[in-house]
Amino acid sequence: MKLQKILLRTLGVIVGLAVVGYAAFQWSPWPSVLMIRYAFGKGSDAASQSLQKHVPPGISAVLGQHYDEADPDAYLDVFRPASAGDRPLPTVVWVHGGAWVSGHRRDVANYARVLAGQGFTVVAVGYSIAPGKGYPVPVRQVNAALGYLVREATRLGVDPTRLVLAGDSAGAHIVAQVANAVAVPSYAEAVGLTPAIARDQLRGMLLHCGAYDAAQARLDGAFGGFLRTVFWSYSGSKDFQNAPAFETASVRRYVTEAFPPSFITAGNGDPLEGQSRSMAETLTAKGVRVDSLFFPADQTPALPHEYQFNLDDAPGQLALARSLAFLRRVTAP
């Protein structure tokens, strides 16, 4: 009888915890976000370590630059060939991914070093993550980072007349919004942004594995729960697809012919591949020059989200080569 009571109490505790846990997941995105951060952190660390062997020698770094003194999250790192001395180089401003709820600028540091070794100044921009801070805070932060880079161009070896915005996953979405704000005054006003650079300073875009339209998010299937969590976190609304304040985040709907030339890629096994293809098609229809890299549906093994960071395999090497060719073309004097 005593054992039975203990078992019943234990079962009651388990059921109680399950109920509380379920309620927590329904009332707040935080429980799911913490799990996402843990998983993404492990993946980012592994990807960064695998890139280490591809980093060329002779890359200098200026780390921890506080691009907005009033913002505790506003830091960036700068990488460039030491052999360039003080000479300004065409500059790639890279914004990391992490589904808006995870990630850090150090996650892309080794990839930035790889790009820098090809004759560029490469900047890795940090920004605030959700749910602590949500939309459109990161968009405004990246814009502030651009202003800082222009002001500090001589010290950091930045050529402010040859800038390229780049990003992966959530970072691709953020830079696409910044670029559209630079290109379209009415969109900048709608987002609450005063562009820090002029359109002719922005030579092009590298958009890797991004999401560009909340209405196109596939909320069914195994990936649907993840998308609901991250969009809820970033938008601040569980009903993010109908939240008026989040409408401008669907940047694909607002692009015009003034959007910068773009290189767009995603793997065939990426749940967001359709978003990249749709963005490429929309920009092309607007008359924007688009260089895209997509793969057949039967590509084996299927290329996952963020495949481009795997430089040990041919598809990642191809993405890098195509990205570099694009960068050289759009930043040519």
C-alpha positions in Angstrom: 0.0 0.0 0.0 2.8 2.4 0.9 4.6 1.7 -2.5 1.3 2.2 -4.3 0.9 5.6 -2.7 4.5 6.6 -3.6 3.9 5.5 -7.2 0.7 7.4 -7.4 2.4 10.5 -6.0 5.2 10.1 -8.5 2.8 9.7 -11.3 0.9 12.8 -10.1 4.1 14.8 -10.1 5.0 13.6 -13.7 1.5 14.5 -14.9 1.7 17.9 -13.2 5.0 18.7 -14.8 3.8 17.6 -18.2 0.8 19.9 -17.9 2.9 22.8 -16.7 5.4 22.1 -19.5 2.7 22.0 -22.1 1.2 25.2 -20.8 4.6 26.9 -20.9 5.1 26.0 -24.5 1.6 27.4 -25.3 2.0 30.6 -23.4 5.5 31.6 -24.3 8.1 30.7 -27.0 10.9 30.7 -24.4 10.9 27.0 -23.6 11.3 26.1 -27.3 13.8 28.9 -27.9 16.1 27.6 -25.2 16.1 24.2 -26.8 16.8 25.7 -30.2 19.7 27.8 -28.9 21.3 24.7 -27.4 21.0 22.7 -30.6 22.1 25.6 -32.8 25.0 26.4 -30.5 26.4 22.9 -30.9 25.9 23.0 -34.7 27.5 26.4 -35.0 30.5 25.4 -33.0 31.1 22.3 -35.1 30.7 24.2 -38.4 33.2 26.9 -37.1 35.7 24.2 -36.1 35.5 22.5 -39.5 36.2 25.8 -41.2 39.4 26.4 -39.2 41.6 24.4 -41.6 40.4 26.5 -44.6 41.4 29.8 -43.0 44.4 31.2 -44.8 47.4 32.7 -42.9 47.9 36.4 -42.7 44.4 37.6 -41.7 44.3 40.5 -39.3 41.4 41.1 -37.0 40.0 44.1 -35.2 37.5 42.6 -32.7 34.8 43.9 -30.4 34.1 47.3 -32.1 31.1 48.9 -30.4 29.2 50.4 -33.3 26.5 52.0 -31.1 27.5 53.1 -27.6 23.9 53.2 -26.4 23.3 49.6 -27.4 24.9 46.8 -25.3 24.4 44.2 -28.1 26.0 46.4 -30.9 29.4 45.0 -31.6 31.2 43.9 -34.8 34.4 42.3 -35.8 36.6 43.2 -38.8 38.8 40.8 -40.8 41.1 41.7 -43.7 44.4 40.6 -45.2 47.3 41.9 -43.2 49.2 42.4 -46.4 46.7 45.1 -47.5 48.1 47.5 -44.8 45.9 50.5 -44.5 44.5 50.3 -48.0 40.7 50.3 -48.2 39.3 47.2 -49.7 35.8 46.3 -51.0 33.8 45.4 -47.9 31.5 42.5 -47.2 29.2 43.2 -44.2 28.0 39.7 -43.0 25.1 39.2 -40.6 24.9 35.8 -39.0 21.9 33.4 -38.9 20.3 31.7 -36.0 16.5 31.9 -36.7 16.4 35.4 -35.0 16.6 33.6 -31.6 20.2 32.3 -31.6 23.6 32.8 -33.0 26.6 35.1 -32.5 29.0 37.0 -34.8 31.7 34.6 -33.8 29.8 31.8 -35.6 30.7 33.3 -39.0 34.2 34.5 -38.0 36.1 31.7 -39.8 34.0 32.0 -42.9 34.7 35.8 -42.8 38.4 35.0 -42.6 38.1 32.8 -45.6 36.5 35.6 -47.6 39.0 38.1 -46.3 41.8 36.0 -47.6 40.5 36.7 -51.1 41.1 40.4 -50.9 38.2 41.8 -49.0 37.5 43.6 -45.7 34.8 41.4 -44.1 32.7 42.6 -41.2 30.8 40.2 -38.9 27.9 42.2 -37.3 26.4 41.2 -34.0 22.8 42.1 -33.1 20.1 41.4 -30.5 18.2 38.2 -30.6 14.6 37.3 -29.8 12.5 36.9 -27.7 14.4 39.4 -25.6 14.4 41.9 -28.4 12.4 41.4 -31.6 11.5 42.9 -34.9 12.6 45.4 -36.2 15.5 45.9 -33.8 18.1 43.8 -35.7 17.3 45.7 -39.0 17.9 49.0 -37.3 21.1 47.7 -35.7 22.6 46.6 -39.0 21.8 50.0 -40.4 23.6 51.6 -37.5 26.6 49.3 -38.1 26.7 50.5 -41.7 26.8 54.1 -40.5 29.6 53.3 -38.1 31.7 51.6 -40.8 31.4 54.6 -43.0 32.5 56.9 -40.2 35.4 54.6 -39.3 36.2 53.6 -42.8 39.8 54.8 -42.9 40.7 53.2 -39.5 39.1 49.8 -40.4 40.2 49.6 -44.1 36.7 49.8 -45.4 35.9 51.2 -48.9 32.5 52.9 -48.2 31.9 53.2 -52.0 32.0 49.4 -52.5 29.9 47.7 -49.9 28.2 44.3 -50.1 25.6 43.2 -47.6 25.7 39.4 -46.9 23.9 37.0 -44.6 22.9 33.5 -43.9 19.5 32.3 -42.8 17.9 34.9 -40.5 20.9 37.1 -41.4 20.0 37.0 -45.0 16.5 38.2 -44.2 17.8 41.0 -42.1 20.2 42.3 -44.7 17.5 42.0 -47.4 15.4 44.4 -45.4 18.2 46.8 -44.9 19.0 46.7 -48.6 15.4 47.4 -49.5 15.3 50.3 -47.1 18.4 51.7 -48.7 16.8 51.3 -52.1 13.2 52.3 -51.5 12.5 55.4 -49.3 8.8 54.4 -48.7 9.9 51.1 -47.3 12.5 52.7 -45.1 9.8 54.9 -43.7 7.5 52.0 -43.1 10.3 50.1 -41.1 11.2 53.3 -39.2 14.7 53.5 -40.7 16.8 56.4 -41.9 19.3 54.6 -44.2 22.9 55.2 -43.2 24.3 54.7 -46.7 23.2 55.8 -50.2 22.0 53.3 -52.8 25.1 53.7 -54.9 27.4 52.7 -52.0 25.7 49.3 -51.9 27.1 47.2 -54.7 25.4 43.9 -54.1 23.9 41.2 -51.9 24.9 37.6 -50.8 21.7 35.9 -49.6 22.4 32.4 -48.3 19.5 30.1 -47.2 17.2 32.9 -46.1 13.5 33.4 -45.4 11.8 36.4 -47.0 8.1 36.1 -46.6 6.2 35.0 -43.5 3.1 34.0 -45.6 5.2 31.4 -47.4 6.3 29.7 -44.2 5.2 26.1 -44.3 3.7 25.5 -40.9 2.7 21.9 -41.4 5.0 19.0 -40.9 7.9 18.5 -38.5 9.5 21.8 -39.3 6.2 23.7 -38.7 6.6 23.8 -34.9 10.1 25.3 -35.2 8.9 28.0 -37.6 6.0 28.9 -35.4 8.4 29.3 -32.5 10.9 31.5 -34.2 8.4 33.7 -36.0 6.4 34.1 -32.7 9.6 35.0 -30.9 10.8 37.5 -33.5 7.4 39.1 -34.3 6.2 39.2 -30.7 2.9 37.7 -31.9 1.7 34.1 -31.9 -0.5 35.0 -34.8 2.5 36.5 -36.7 1.1 36.0 -40.2 -1.7 38.5 -39.3 0.3 40.9 -37.1 0.2 44.3 -38.8 3.5 45.4 -37.2 5.2 42.4 -38.7 3.9 42.8 -42.2 7.0 44.7 -43.5 9.2 41.8 -42.4 8.0 40.0 -45.5 10.5 41.9 -47.6 9.9 39.9 -50.8 6.5 41.7 -51.2 8.2 45.1 -51.1 11.2 44.7 -53.4 11.5 46.9 -56.5 13.8 47.2 -59.5 16.1 49.3 -57.2 17.1 46.3 -55.1 20.9 45.6 -55.5 22.3 42.8 -57.7 22.1 39.6 -55.7 23.6 36.1 -55.4 21.0 33.7 -53.9 21.5 30.1 -52.9 20.0 27.3 -50.8 20.4 23.5 -50.6 17.8 21.1 -52.0 17.3 19.6 -48.5 16.8 23.0 -46.9 13.2 23.6 -45.6 13.7 27.2 -46.7 14.8 26.5 -50.2 11.4 27.6 -51.6 11.8 31.0 -50.0 15.2 31.5 -51.7 13.8 30.4 -55.1 10.8 32.7 -54.7 13.0 35.6 -53.8 15.2 35.0 -56.8 12.2 34.7 -59.1 10.6 37.9 -57.7 13.8 39.9 -58.1 14.4 38.6 -61.6 10.8 39.6 -62.6 11.5 43.1 -61.3 14.6 43.4 -63.5 17.2 42.9 -60.8 20.3 41.1 -61.8 20.3 37.8 -59.9 23.0 35.1 -59.9 21.5 32.0 -58.2 22.8 28.6 -57.2 20.2 25.9 -56.6 20.4 22.1 -56.9 18.3 19.3 -58.5 15.6 17.9 -56.2 17.3 14.5 -56.4 20.7 15.8 -55.4 22.2 13.1 -53.1 22.9 13.5 -50.3 20.4 16.3 -49.9 22.1 19.6 -49.0 20.9 20.9 -45.7 20.2 24.4 -44.4 23.5 26.3 -44.3 25.2 23.8 -46.6 27.5 26.6 -47.8 29.6 26.6 -44.6 30.8 23.0 -45.4 33.9 23.6 -47.4 35.0 20.0 -47.1 32.4 19.0 -49.8 32.0 20.1 -53.4 28.7 22.0 -53.1 30.1 24.2 -50.3 33.2 24.8 -52.4 31.0 25.7 -55.4 29.0 28.1 -53.4 32.1 29.8 -52.2 33.6 30.1 -55.7 30.3 31.5 -57.1 30.1 33.9 -54.2 33.6 35.2 -54.8 33.0 35.5 -58.5 29.9 37.6 -57.8 31.7 39.7 -55.2 34.6 40.5 -57.6 32.1 41.4 -60.4 29.9 43.8 -58.4 32.8 45.5 -56.5 35.0 46.0 -59.6 36.2 49.7 -59.8 
